Amino acid sequence: VTRALARERAAAVADSTLGAEKKYRSVLREEQEKTASWLIPLVTLGSAMLVGVLAFLNVRERLPEIAILRAIGFRSGQILAVFLTKALFVGFFGAAVGFAGGFAAGVLAGELSADAATVKILFSPVLFVLTLLAAPLLAATASWVPALIAAGQDPADILRRE
C-alpha cells in the first residue's frame, strides 16, 4: 500500500511538473511570437533602407561611367535595367548566403547534430524559395529610386563637372 501511494504521489508530481513546463513553453512561445511580430518588419525596413543608401552611393560613384554610357547612345531604360539587374543579383546572392549562414548558425546555436535527420527537420524548402524570391525583390525595390536618378542624369552636366 505504501509503495502504491508513493507511486501515485510521484505520478502526481510528475504530472504537475510536466503541466507547468508545458505552460511555461506556451508562454515563452507567445512572447517570442510577439517579439517577432514587430522585429521582423523593423529589420526588413532597416535592410531596405541600407540597400537603398548603398545603391545611391553606387550611383554617385559611377556618375562618370553613366555619363559616358549615355553619351555613346545608351538609353535611360538601359541604365535603369543595369542597376536593377545588379540589385537583383546581389539580393539573390545575399539571400542564398544569408539563408545558409542562418541555418548553420541555428544548427550550431541549438547544439544539434548536423546529421541528415536534423537537417531534414529544420530545413524548409518553402521558406528557402520564399527567401530567394523576397530578398532580390526587396533589393530591387530599395534600388529603384537611385536607379531612376542614375537613368535621369544628363550626360553633358555630369561630364562638365568631372
BALOKE-448544 format. One record per residue (C-alpha): residue in one letter; residue number from 0; chain; y, z negated, x. Coordinates in pm, 1 decimal, padded with zeros to 6 digits. Last residue first. Layout:
<pts>
PT;A;NUM;A;Y;Z;X
...
</pts>
This chain:
<pts>
PT;E;161;A;06583.0;06392.7;03409.7
PT;R;160;A;06859.0;06359.5;03150.8
PT;R;159;A;06904.0;06738.2;03118.5
PT;L;158;A;06526.4;06779.9;03093.0
PT;I;157;A;06512.3;06541.0;02798.1
PT;D;156;A;06807.3;06697.8;02617.0
PT;A;155;A;06673.7;07051.4;02664.2
PT;P;154;A;06323.1;06953.0;02548.6
PT;D;153;A;06447.3;06819.7;02212.6
PT;Q;152;A;06218.3;06531.6;02114.7
PT;G;151;A;06053.5;06548.6;01774.1
PT;A;150;A;05693.9;06554.4;01897.1
PT;A;149;A;05737.5;06244.5;02110.5
PT;I;148;A;05905.8;06051.7;01828.9
PT;L;147;A;05630.3;06158.5;01590.4
PT;A;146;A;05371.5;06038.6;01842.6
PT;P;145;A;05552.3;05703.7;01871.4
PT;V;144;A;05543.1;05675.4;01488.9
PT;W;143;A;05172.6;05766.3;01456.8
PT;S;142;A;05038.3;05551.3;01737.7
PT;A;141;A;04965.4;05249.9;01514.0
PT;T;140;A;04791.0;05475.9;01263.2
PT;A;139;A;04589.8;05645.0;01537.8
PT;A;138;A;04482.5;05309.3;01684.6
PT;L;137;A;04387.9;05170.3;01342.4
PT;L;136;A;04192.0;05485.3;01262.7
PT;P;135;A;04015.6;05463.9;01600.0
PT;A;134;A;03926.5;05097.2;01532.4
PT;A;133;A;03807.4;05147.8;01173.8
PT;L;132;A;03542.8;05415.2;01229.0
PT;L;131;A;03352.8;05270.1;01525.3
PT;T;130;A;03389.2;04922.7;01373.3
PT;L;129;A;03243.5;05038.2;01041.6
PT;V;128;A;02956.0;05203.8;01227.5
PT;F;127;A;02880.7;04879.0;01414.6
PT;L;126;A;02918.1;04668.6;01099.8
PT;V;125;A;02669.2;04890.1;00916.6
PT;P;124;A;02428.6;04883.9;01212.2
PT;S;123;A;02427.8;04502.1;01210.3
PT;F;122;A;02286.3;04345.6;01524.2
PT;L;121;A;02210.1;03973.8;01497.6
PT;I;120;A;01856.9;03987.0;01352.2
PT;K;119;A;01743.2;04289.1;01552.2
PT;V;118;A;01888.9;04144.8;01871.9
PT;T;117;A;01706.6;03818.0;01812.4
PT;A;116;A;01374.1;03994.9;01753.0
PT;A;115;A;01414.6;04223.5;02054.6
PT;D;114;A;01466.3;03940.6;02301.6
PT;A;113;A;01812.0;03840.9;02419.9
PT;S;112;A;01738.7;03470.8;02397.3
PT;L;111;A;01993.8;03270.4;02213.4
PT;E;110;A;02235.4;03031.8;02377.6
PT;G;109;A;02477.9;03095.4;02094.2
PT;A;108;A;02752.7;03157.0;02345.2
PT;L;107;A;02535.9;03407.7;02533.9
PT;V;106;A;02426.3;03600.5;02224.5
PT;G;105;A;02776.1;03595.9;02080.5
PT;A;104;A;02927.8;03702.5;02412.8
PT;A;103;A;02686.3;03995.9;02429.5
PT;F;102;A;02774.0;04099.5;02072.9
PT;G;101;A;03144.0;04066.0;02143.0
PT;G;100;A;03113.9;04274.5;02458.4
PT;A;99;A;02911.9;04546.3;02282.9
PT;F;98;A;03154.7;04553.6;01990.2
PT;G;97;A;03455.2;04558.2;02221.9
PT;V;96;A;03315.2;04837.3;02440.2
PT;A;95;A;03232.6;05056.0;02140.3
PT;A;94;A;03557.0;04977.5;01959.6
PT;G;93;A;03766.7;05032.4;02272.1
PT;F;92;A;03603.3;05371.8;02330.8
PT;F;91;A;03668.9;05475.6;01970.4
PT;G;90;A;04027.1;05347.4;01976.2
PT;V;89;A;04098.3;05519.8;02309.6
PT;F;88;A;03956.0;05845.0;02175.3
PT;L;87;A;04153.0;05821.6;01850.4
PT;A;86;A;04475.8;05733.5;02032.8
PT;K;85;A;04431.6;06031.3;02266.9
PT;T;84;A;04377.7;06256.0;01968.7
PT;L;83;A;04694.7;06117.4;01809.6
PT;F;82;A;04898.8;06185.9;02122.8
PT;V;81;A;04771.0;06540.6;02171.5
PT;A;80;A;04795.0;06623.5;01799.3
PT;L;79;A;05161.9;06522.6;01788.6
PT;I;78;A;05230.7;06749.6;02087.2
PT;Q;77;A;05050.1;07032.8;01905.9
PT;G;76;A;05249.6;06970.4;01589.4
PT;S;75;A;05571.9;06975.7;01793.4
PT;R;74;A;05493.0;07329.3;01905.5
PT;F;73;A;05404.6;07411.9;02264.3
PT;G;72;A;05610.9;07701.9;02394.7
PT;I;71;A;05688.2;07656.2;02762.1
PT;A;70;A;05989.5;07435.5;02687.0
PT;R;69;A;05786.2;07207.6;02458.8
PT;L;68;A;05529.1;07149.4;02733.2
PT;I;67;A;05806.8;07087.5;02986.1
PT;A;66;A;05977.6;06841.6;02751.3
PT;I;65;A;05652.8;06655.1;02686.1
PT;E;64;A;05588.5;06625.0;03059.2
PT;P;63;A;05943.0;06494.1;03113.7
PT;L;62;A;05900.8;06244.1;02826.4
PT;R;61;A;05570.4;06107.1;02959.3
PT;E;60;A;05684.9;05757.4;03049.4
PT;R;59;A;05869.5;05712.3;02719.6
PT;V;58;A;05570.9;05837.8;02518.3
PT;N;57;A;05334.1;05600.4;02699.5
PT;L;56;A;05571.8;05311.3;02630.1
PT;F;55;A;05565.6;05400.8;02259.4
PT;A;54;A;05185.7;05419.5;02262.6
PT;L;53;A;05168.0;05076.7;02428.0
PT;V;52;A;05404.6;04933.9;02165.5
PT;G;51;A;05198.8;05084.5;01883.4
PT;V;50;A;04871.1;04957.0;02031.8
PT;L;49;A;05021.6;04607.2;02055.8
PT;M;48;A;05147.3;04620.9;01698.1
PT;A;47;A;04808.8;04735.9;01571.8
PT;S;46;A;04635.7;04457.4;01762.6
PT;G;45;A;04873.3;04197.3;01620.2
PT;L;44;A;04812.0;04327.6;01267.8
PT;T;43;A;04436.0;04315.9;01317.6
PT;V;42;A;04454.6;03964.9;01466.1
PT;L;41;A;04657.5;03843.1;01168.0
PT;P;40;A;04426.8;04014.7;00919.6
PT;I;39;A;04124.3;03845.2;01083.1
PT;L;38;A;04283.9;03500.0;01110.4
PT;W;37;A;04382.8;03457.7;00744.3
PT;S;36;A;04042.4;03494.5;00575.6
PT;A;35;A;03860.2;03387.8;00893.3
PT;T;34;A;03998.0;03034.4;00863.2
PT;K;33;A;03887.4;03004.5;00500.6
PT;E;32;A;03546.0;03149.9;00585.2
PT;Q;31;A;03500.3;02899.9;00868.4
PT;E;30;A;03605.6;02612.1;00643.9
PT;E;29;A;03359.6;02721.1;00374.3
PT;R;28;A;03079.9;02745.4;00631.6
PT;L;27;A;03155.7;02395.1;00758.0
PT;V;26;A;03148.0;02257.3;00403.2
PT;S;25;A;02809.7;02422.4;00339.4
PT;R;24;A;02674.2;02307.9;00675.0
PT;Y;23;A;02778.3;01948.6;00597.4
PT;K;22;A;02615.7;01967.4;00251.8
PT;K;21;A;02293.5;02099.5;00402.9
PT;E;20;A;02300.3;01821.4;00665.4
PT;A;19;A;02360.4;01557.1;00398.7
PT;G;18;A;02066.1;01688.6;00196.4
PT;L;17;A;01844.7;01693.8;00505.9
PT;T;16;A;01936.7;01333.3;00581.4
PT;S;15;A;01880.7;01227.3;00219.0
PT;D;14;A;01540.3;01399.4;00212.2
PT;A;13;A;01437.1;01249.2;00547.0
PT;V;12;A;01540.7;00900.1;00434.8
PT;A;11;A;01346.9;00942.3;00109.0
PT;A;10;A;01040.5;01073.8;00297.0
PT;A;9;A;01055.2;00778.2;00537.6
PT;R;8;A;01083.4;00538.9;00245.5
PT;E;7;A;00784.9;00702.5;00072.2
PT;R;6;A;00582.5;00693.0;00393.6
PT;A;5;A;00663.8;00324.0;00443.2
PT;L;4;A;00562.9;00250.4;00082.6
PT;A;3;A;00232.7;00432.9;00131.1
PT;R;2;A;00170.8;00245.9;00456.1
PT;T;1;A;00237.6;-00087.4;00285.3
PT;V;0;A;00000.0;00000.0;00000.0
</pts>
